[in-house]
């Protein structure tokens, strides 16, 4: 049995849109919602040493997820 492969911006760039800006961990609650699938990538550090993340999103597609 193989693990399901979920699309990512690298494998399906047409399926995701990148949200503008970079985000800190504590800002994620303002970005995430239940209507989208998200892909989060490490994007470096701020001058104060805080980790920054790039966020990509796409609309839920339950049919696609169940077919994979």
MARMI-182521 format. One record per atom (N, C-alpha, C): residue number from 1; x, y, z; residue in three letters; atom name; chain. Coordinates in nm, 4 decimals. Example, Ala and Ser with C-alpha at 12.3 -4.5 7.8 and 13.67 -1.06 7.14 Angstrom:
residues 2
   seq       east      north         up   type   atom   mol
     1     1.3190    -0.5690     0.7800    ALA      N     A
     1     1.2300    -0.4500     0.7800    ALA     CA     A
     1     1.3200    -0.3300     0.7800    ALA      C     A
     2     1.2850    -0.2250     0.7080    SER      N     A
     2     1.3670    -0.1060     0.7140    SER     CA     A
     2     1.2900     0.0030     0.7870    SER      C     A
end
This chain:
residues 68
   seq       east      north         up   type   atom   mol
     1     0.0843    -0.1179     0.0000    UNK      N     A
     1     0.0000     0.0000     0.0000    UNK     CA     A
     1     0.0886     0.1239     0.0000    UNK      C     A
     2     0.0598     0.2157    -0.0878    UNK      N     A
     2     0.1413     0.3369    -0.0970    UNK     CA     A
     2     0.0732     0.4523    -0.0249    UNK      C     A
     3     0.1561     0.5412     0.0217    UNK      N     A
     3     0.1052     0.6616     0.0884    UNK     CA     A
     3     0.0435     0.7537    -0.0165    UNK      C     A
     4    -0.0669     0.8213     0.0161    UNK      N     A
     4    -0.1234     0.9164    -0.0803    UNK     CA     A
     4    -0.0280     1.0345    -0.0997    UNK      C     A
     5    -0.0195     1.0821    -0.2205    UNK      N     A
     5     0.0634     1.1992    -0.2490    UNK     CA     A
     5    -0.0264     1.3202    -0.2626    UNK      C     A
     6    -0.0019     1.4187    -0.1825    UNK      N     A
     6    -0.0809     1.5411    -0.1880    UNK     CA     A
     6    -0.0120     1.6398    -0.2791    UNK      C     A
     7    -0.0881     1.7131    -0.3574    UNK      N     A
     7    -0.0263     1.8133    -0.4447    UNK     CA     A
     7     0.0417     1.9228    -0.3633    UNK      C     A
     8     0.1495     1.9733    -0.4164    UNK      N     A
     8     0.2210     2.0855    -0.3563    UNK     CA     A
     8     0.2432     2.1903    -0.4648    UNK      C     A
     9     0.2847     2.3109    -0.4288    UNK      N     A
     9     0.3130     2.4106    -0.5320    UNK     CA     A
     9     0.4214     2.3635    -0.6299    UNK      C     A
    10     0.5129     2.2783    -0.5841    UNK      N     A
    10     0.6182     2.2286    -0.6733    UNK     CA     A
    10     0.5637     2.1285    -0.7747    UNK      C     A
    11     0.4679     2.0446    -0.7324    UNK      N     A
    11     0.4144     1.9423    -0.8231    UNK     CA     A
    11     0.2938     1.9902    -0.9016    UNK      C     A
    12     0.2194     2.0859    -0.8496    UNK      N     A
    12     0.0993     2.1394    -0.9164    UNK     CA     A
    12     0.0945     2.2910    -0.9024    UNK      C     A
    13     0.1870     2.3643    -0.9648    UNK      N     A
    13     0.1908     2.5103    -0.9463    UNK     CA     A
    13     0.0631     2.5803    -0.9899    UNK      C     A
    14    -0.0104     2.5219    -1.0838    UNK      N     A
    14    -0.1349     2.5831    -1.1305    UNK     CA     A
    14    -0.2472     2.5725    -1.0280    UNK      C     A
    15    -0.2346     2.4832    -0.9315    UNK      N     A
    15    -0.3407     2.4604    -0.8335    UNK     CA     A
    15    -0.3313     2.5538    -0.7127    UNK      C     A
    16    -0.2156     2.6132    -0.6895    UNK      N     A
    16    -0.1929     2.6939    -0.5698    UNK     CA     A
    16    -0.1702     2.8400    -0.6042    UNK      C     A
    17    -0.2099     2.9265    -0.5121    UNK      N     A
    17    -0.1729     3.0675    -0.5215    UNK     CA     A
    17    -0.0914     3.1010    -0.3974    UNK      C     A
    18     0.0139     3.1790    -0.4159    UNK      N     A
    18     0.0969     3.2184    -0.3022    UNK     CA     A
    18     0.0373     3.3431    -0.2403    UNK      C     A
    19     0.0194     3.3391    -0.1102    UNK      N     A
    19    -0.0283     3.4575    -0.0397    UNK     CA     A
    19     0.0868     3.5578    -0.0320    UNK      C     A
    20     0.0592     3.6855    -0.0522    UNK      N     A
    20     0.1676     3.7841    -0.0481    UNK     CA     A
    20     0.2265     3.7964     0.0919    UNK      C     A
    21     0.3542     3.8192     0.0963    UNK      N     A
    21     0.4219     3.8399     0.2237    UNK     CA     A
    21     0.4764     3.7124     0.2838    UNK      C     A
    22     0.5439     3.7291     0.3961    UNK      N     A
    22     0.5953     3.6176     0.4751    UNK     CA     A
    22     0.5317     3.6265     0.6125    UNK      C     A
    23     0.5149     3.5121     0.6768    UNK      N     A
    23     0.4377     3.5076     0.8007    UNK     CA     A
    23     0.5178     3.4438     0.9129    UNK      C     A
    24     0.4934     3.4937     1.0329    UNK      N     A
    24     0.5500     3.4346     1.1539    UNK     CA     A
    24     0.4525     3.3300     1.2063    UNK      C     A
    25     0.5014     3.2394     1.2896    UNK      N     A
    25     0.4162     3.1310     1.3428    UNK     CA     A
    25     0.2887     3.1834     1.4059    UNK      C     A
    26     0.2980     3.2875     1.4855    UNK      N     A
    26     0.1797     3.3365     1.5575    UNK     CA     A
    26     0.0819     3.4107     1.4669    UNK      C     A
    27     0.1194     3.4371     1.3421    UNK      N     A
    27     0.0272     3.5002     1.2479    UNK     CA     A
    27    -0.0542     3.3977     1.1684    UNK      C     A
    28    -0.0207     3.2705     1.1804    UNK      N     A
    28    -0.0886     3.1666     1.1017    UNK     CA     A
    28    -0.2385     3.1606     1.1302    UNK      C     A
    29    -0.2800     3.1840     1.2525    UNK      N     A
    29    -0.4234     3.1777     1.2843    UNK     CA     A
    29    -0.5030     3.2834     1.2086    UNK      C     A
    30    -0.4376     3.3897     1.1643    UNK      N     A
    30    -0.5063     3.4928     1.0864    UNK     CA     A
    30    -0.5098     3.4580     0.9375    UNK      C     A
    31    -0.4303     3.3617     0.8954    UNK      N     A
    31    -0.4167     3.3261     0.7544    UNK     CA     A
    31    -0.4956     3.1998     0.7200    UNK      C     A
    32    -0.4920     3.1010     0.8068    UNK      N     A
    32    -0.5533     2.9711     0.7783    UNK     CA     A
    32    -0.7043     2.9750     0.7945    UNK      C     A
    33    -0.7742     2.8978     0.7117    UNK      N     A
    33    -0.9189     2.8831     0.7242    UNK     CA     A
    33    -0.9586     2.7430     0.6782    UNK      C     A
    34    -1.0829     2.7073     0.6984    UNK      N     A
    34    -1.1302     2.5720     0.6677    UNK     CA     A
    34    -1.1695     2.5536     0.5216    UNK      C     A
    35    -1.1732     2.6593     0.4427    UNK      N     A
    35    -1.2175     2.6489     0.3029    UNK     CA     A
    35    -1.1050     2.6165     0.2056    UNK      C     A
    36    -0.9812     2.6133     0.2523    UNK      N     A
    36    -0.8665     2.5942     0.1642    UNK     CA     A
    36    -0.7741     2.4847     0.2167    UNK      C     A
    37    -0.6948     2.4288     0.1255    UNK      N     A
    37    -0.5808     2.3451     0.1616    UNK     CA     A
    37    -0.4598     2.4373     0.1604    UNK      C     A
    38    -0.3679     2.4168     0.2520    UNK      N     A
    38    -0.2519     2.5041     0.2619    UNK     CA     A
    38    -0.1230     2.4253     0.2501    UNK      C     A
    39    -0.0230     2.4893     0.1948    UNK      N     A
    39     0.1131     2.4365     0.1904    UNK     CA     A
    39     0.2002     2.5473     0.2477    UNK      C     A
    40     0.2788     2.5142     0.3487    UNK      N     A
    40     0.3608     2.6140     0.4177    UNK     CA     A
    40     0.5068     2.5740     0.4038    UNK      C     A
    41     0.5897     2.6694     0.3627    UNK      N     A
    41     0.7327     2.6449     0.3443    UNK     CA     A
    41     0.8132     2.7420     0.4286    UNK      C     A
    42     0.9230     2.6936     0.4839    UNK      N     A
    42     1.0146     2.7811     0.5559    UNK     CA     A
    42     1.0734     2.8808     0.4560    UNK      C     A
    43     1.0811     3.0075     0.4960    UNK      N     A
    43     1.1267     3.1112     0.4030    UNK     CA     A
    43     1.2359     3.1996     0.4624    UNK      C     A
    44     1.3055     3.1513     0.5634    UNK      N     A
    44     1.4156     3.2284     0.6200    UNK     CA     A
    44     1.3839     3.2829     0.7576    UNK      C     A
    45     1.4613     3.3836     0.7979    UNK      N     A
    45     1.4424     3.4439     0.9294    UNK     CA     A
    45     1.4415     3.5959     0.9174    UNK      C     A
    46     1.3685     3.6582     1.0076    UNK      N     A
    46     1.3651     3.8046     1.0158    UNK     CA     A
    46     1.4933     3.8527     1.0839    UNK      C     A
    47     1.5162     3.9826     1.0840    UNK      N     A
    47     1.6383     4.0366     1.1451    UNK     CA     A
    47     1.6463     4.0079     1.2947    UNK      C     A
    48     1.5306     3.9871     1.3589    UNK      N     A
    48     1.5310     3.9551     1.5019    UNK     CA     A
    48     1.5441     3.8049     1.5279    UNK      C     A
    49     1.5622     3.7251     1.4221    UNK      N     A
    49     1.5801     3.5811     1.4374    UNK     CA     A
    49     1.4517     3.5000     1.4302    UNK      C     A
    50     1.3373     3.5659     1.4142    UNK      N     A
    50     1.2086     3.4968     1.4052    UNK     CA     A
    50     1.1984     3.4220     1.2727    UNK      C     A
    51     1.1561     3.2961     1.2791    UNK      N     A
    51     1.1372     3.2163     1.1584    UNK     CA     A
    51     1.0229     3.2717     1.0747    UNK      C     A
    52     1.0400     3.2759     0.9425    UNK      N     A
    52     0.9377     3.3250     0.8506    UNK     CA     A
    52     0.8936     3.2126     0.7572    UNK      C     A
    53     0.7664     3.2181     0.7157    UNK      N     A
    53     0.7094     3.1139     0.6319    UNK     CA     A
    53     0.6358     3.1743     0.5131    UNK      C     A
    54     0.6469     3.1076     0.3978    UNK      N     A
    54     0.5668     3.1403     0.2799    UNK     CA     A
    54     0.4445     3.0497     0.2837    UNK      C     A
    55     0.3282     3.1041     0.2470    UNK      N     A
    55     0.2032     3.0283     0.2533    UNK     CA     A
    55     0.1404     3.0227     0.1144    UNK      C     A
    56     0.1039     2.9016     0.0734    UNK      N     A
    56     0.0338     2.8779    -0.0528    UNK     CA     A
    56    -0.1019     2.8186    -0.0190    UNK      C     A
    57    -0.2037     2.8490    -0.0989    UNK      N     A
    57    -0.3352     2.7917    -0.0710    UNK     CA     A
    57    -0.4052     2.7516    -0.2002    UNK      C     A
    58    -0.4993     2.6591    -0.1847    UNK      N     A
    58    -0.5874     2.6195    -0.2946    UNK     CA     A
    58    -0.7212     2.5824    -0.2342    UNK      C     A
    59    -0.8260     2.5911    -0.3134    UNK      N     A
    59    -0.9593     2.5531    -0.2659    UNK     CA     A
    59    -0.9628     2.4036    -0.2410    UNK      C     A
    60    -1.0411     2.3606    -0.1433    UNK      N     A
    60    -1.0606     2.2178    -0.1184    UNK     CA     A
    60    -1.1138     2.1514    -0.2435    UNK      C     A
    61    -1.0633     2.0333    -0.2725    UNK      N     A
    61    -1.1169     1.9530    -0.3812    UNK     CA     A
    61    -1.1240     1.8103    -0.3290    UNK      C     A
    62    -1.2311     1.7794    -0.2585    UNK      N     A
    62    -1.2435     1.6488    -0.1940    UNK     CA     A
    62    -1.2450     1.5349    -0.2950    UNK      C     A
    63    -1.2978     1.5581    -0.4137    UNK      N     A
    63    -1.3014     1.4532    -0.5153    UNK     CA     A
    63    -1.1599     1.4148    -0.5572    UNK      C     A
    64    -1.0734     1.5133    -0.5775    UNK      N     A
    64    -0.9350     1.4857    -0.6152    UNK     CA     A
    64    -0.8640     1.4082    -0.5055    UNK      C     A
    65    -0.8834     1.4486    -0.3800    UNK      N     A
    65    -0.8179     1.3817    -0.2683    UNK     CA     A
    65    -0.8630     1.2370    -0.2563    UNK      C     A
    66    -0.9887     1.2091    -0.2833    UNK      N     A
    66    -1.0379     1.0722    -0.2699    UNK     CA     A
    66    -0.9948     0.9841    -0.3863    UNK      C     A
    67    -0.9584     1.0435    -0.5004    UNK      N     A
    67    -0.9144     0.9658    -0.6159    UNK     CA     A
    67    -0.7670     0.9303    -0.6102    UNK      C     A
    68    -0.6910     0.9936    -0.5253    UNK      N     A
    68    -0.5467     0.9685    -0.5217    UNK     CA     A
    68    -0.5124     0.8570    -0.4285    UNK      C     A
end
